[in-house]
């Protein structure tokens, strides 16, 4: 059984969309989605520097557009996707990519909502100087209480020995000086705020208003796995509700991977810009074949994997 996953913020790199523009239909799709988002996705994906695309309001729609475009390139006929993909999931903003791939949100609507999400989260992040850091190694049962004692939130529990802490700059500095037992390294992430924490509460309210006016096409036509608790969600309305609330709630990617196991996953493909989630899967899902779509050069191998595991 094949799972398709979409990465979250921090996966973007300067120029990562350049090669994709040579593929049929990609430039036209990105132009239409740029209009929907009110953002020049082509320029940001090909010419902008690292600091420009670090901006939350830019990074989020850029990642969702890249994921949707690369997923479409996996199949000659779009109707093949729901027949051959067993489940979809996305990490953080990648959930919007997954919701669009699963037919819950039209592509343009997904981009409009993500643009609102990114702006609202950027505004919320500007209130207090906050950030996020990945902890490598350690036992969650030891690490989570330690973070809470420092006032930090375990914002991403990613499995495979990785937890991401979020909080104020002062709280993150205290973490550097007082690492939980067993944690080998603390790595600051290239994000602009403490996402998936109470610091994002104002963004939830803004996104909820936008979502109430959103057009969604119905229930998922592929099994959709939610970041909230790793559960599969069969209602399009509930998917949308969870997308809103997830802005201020921790990402439980560890539970998503547990659900992949229960569903019988045998192969996992991470859409562009792939790498982060396949890395986690290699450690947490032994025996599962993984592939990251980093450039169009990976498409042939991805199609072969689909043919074998669909």
N, C-alpha and C positions, 0 to 999 in steps of 0.2 A: 504494500500500500504506500502510495506517494503522498508526502506532505509538502506543501508550498508555504514558505515563511518569508516575512518581510522585515528588514532591519529597522531600527529606530535611530534617533538623532545621535550624531557622532560618527556615523558610518560614512558620511559624505567627505569627499576629497576634491581639491581643485581639478577641474577639467574632466571629471569622471563620466560625463555624458557625451563627450566629443565623438567617440567612435560609434556610439549608438545612432547618431544622426544620419549615418550613411545607410541605415537599413530602411527598407520601404515602409512608408507610413509614419515613421517615428517623428520626423520633423513636423509634419502636419498635425499630429496628435498633440505634440508639445506646444505648438502655436495656439491650438484651440484651448488647451488647458491653461496656458498663460493668460488668455483672455478671461477665463473663468476665475482664476486666482488673482488677477490684477497684478501680475508679476512676470517679468521676462525670464521664464524658466530656462530658455536656451542660453541666454547670456550667463546666467548664474551657474549653469551646469557646464559651461565650456570656458568662460573667460574670467570669472570672478576668482579672487584670491581666497585663502583659507579664512581670513577674518570676516569677509563679506558673507560667506556661506555658513559661518558659525552662528550668525544672527538667527535666533529661534524663528522669527517670522519668515525667514527665507528658507532655512534648512528644512523645516517640516514639509511645506508643499513640494520642495525640490525632491525630497526623498520619496514621497508618495508618488509623484509623477514618474520618477525613475523606476520604481517598483512596478507600477501599472504598465509602463511601456515595455519593460523587459519581459514581464509575464506574458504579454500578448505575443511576443516573438517566439515563444516556445511552441506554438501551435499554428499550423497552416490555416485551420478553421477555428474561430473562437468557440464554436459549439463543442469542440473537443475538450476544452478545459474542464467544465464541470463533470464530464464523463470519465476523465482520466486522473483527475486530482482527487484524492480521498479526503483531505482536510486542508484547511488554511488557517494561519495564525500570523499575527504581526507583533513585534515588540514595541510597546509604547505607541508612537505615531504610526508605526507600521500596521497597527490594527485598522487604520483607515484604508491602507492598501489592501489588506485582507478582506475588509468589508466590501470594497469595490470589486475585487476579484471574484468574490462569492455572490455578486449580483445584488447586494443589499443597497448600495449607493451607486448611482450613475457616476462615471468618472468626473464629470464637471462638478457635480454636487459634492463629491468627496474633496475636490480641490478647494471649493469655496469654503467648506467647513474647516478644512485644515488651515487655510489662510487665517480664518477667524481664530482658530485655536492657537496658532503660532503667535499672532499679534497679542492675544489676551495673555498668554503665558509669558511673553516678553515684558508686557506691562506689569504683570504680577511680580516677575523677577526683579524689576527695577526698584521695587519698594524697599527691599533689603538686599544687601550684598550676600548672595548665597551661591552654592555650587554643589558639585557631586564628585565622589571619588570611588573608584573600584577597589575592593579589598580582595586580594588574591590569597587563597588558602584559608584555613581555619574551619571550625565547626559552627554551622548556623546556630546551634543551641547555645554556644558560648558567645558568638559574635553579636547576635541580635540584642540580647540584654545589655552587652557592653556598649553598643551604639546608643541604646535608649538612655543609659546612665549619662552619656555625654550630651544628651539632648538631640542626637541625630536620628534620622528616620532611615530604616532599611528600605530604600525606595524601589530597588530592583533586587529581587531574590532570584538569581539567574540559574541556580543549579551549577553542577560541575565545579563546586568550590568557589563560586563568585557571588559576592553581594556588593551592591552599590549603595553607599551611604550618601545622604543628602542633608544639608542644613546650612547654617550661616558660615561665613569664612572663619570666624572665631572657633566655632564647633569643629570644623574640618581641621583647623590647625591643632586643636587639642587631640584629635584622632592621630595625627602624624606623630605626636609626642607620646601617645598612649594607645598603641595598637592592641587589639584583642589577642589573646593567646592563640598561637597557631597561624596568625596572619603573616604571610611572608612580606607583603608589599602593599602599599597604598598608592594608587595611581590617580591623579587628578584628571577628570574628564573634560573634554572640550565642549562643554555646554554652558549656557548662560544663566542657569538658575537651579534651584532645588526642586526639580520636577517630581511629580507624584508624591507631594507632601502637602501639609496644611498651608504652606506658602502659596500654593496655587489655587486656593479657594475662590478668589475673585474671578479667575479664568473659567472655573466651572460654571459660574452664573452666566457669564457672557456666552459661553459655548452652548449652554442649555437653551438660551433664547434663540440662537441661530439654528439649533437642531430642531426646535419646535416648528420652524418655518421650512425645514428642509424637505426635499422631495426624495423619498426612497422607494425603490421599486418592489419591495416585498421581502420575503423570507430568504435566508441563504440557500443557494442551490448547491452548495458544497458544505460539508461539516465545518462549522466555524468554532474555533477554540478561543476562549476569552482569557485575557490577562488577569482578570479580577480574581479568578479562583481555579483556572484551568478547565472549567466546565465547557461542554459543548452547548451552543445556544442556537435554537431552531427558529426563533422569532426575530424578524427584522427590526421590529419596534424595540425589543429588548437589547439587540446588538447596539442600536443607536443610543439607548439609555446608558448602556455600559461604556460606550465610547466617551460620553460626556463625563461620567463620574470618575473614570480612570485617570483623568488629568491630575486629581489630587489623591489618588490611592496607589499603593505600591504595586509594581508589576511583578506578578508571580509566574515568571517564565519557567521556573522549576516545575510548577504544577502543570503548565502547558506540555512540557516534555513528558511528564508522567502520563498525561492523557494520550499523547502520541503513542506511547508504549501500549496502553490499553487498547487503542484502536488497531494495533498491529502494524505500525509503521515499519517499512523495510528500506525506504529511501526518502531523503529530504533535500529539496532544492531551495536555496535562498536567493531571492530575486535581487537585482542590482540596487545598491552597491553591496554585494554579498561578502561574507567573511566572518562577521561577528557571531552570528547564530549557528553557522556550521561549525565554528570552533567549539562552541558550547556543546553541540550535539555529538561531536566526535568523542568528547569525554563522558557525556551523560547517557548516550544511546549507543553503546558498543554493538557492533555488528550491523548498524544501519549505515547504508551508503549515503554520503553527503556530497553536495556540489554547490559551490558559490558562483553566482553569475556576476563576475567582475567586469567582463567585457564581452562583446559579440563573439570573440574567439571561443567562449565557453559554451555557446549554444549547441553545437553538434554533440558534445558530450552530454549536455543536459537532455537533449532529445533522445539520445540512446538510453539514458537512465529512465526516462519516461516510458519508452517502449518496453523496457524490461520490467518495470514495477507498477505501471498504471493498472 
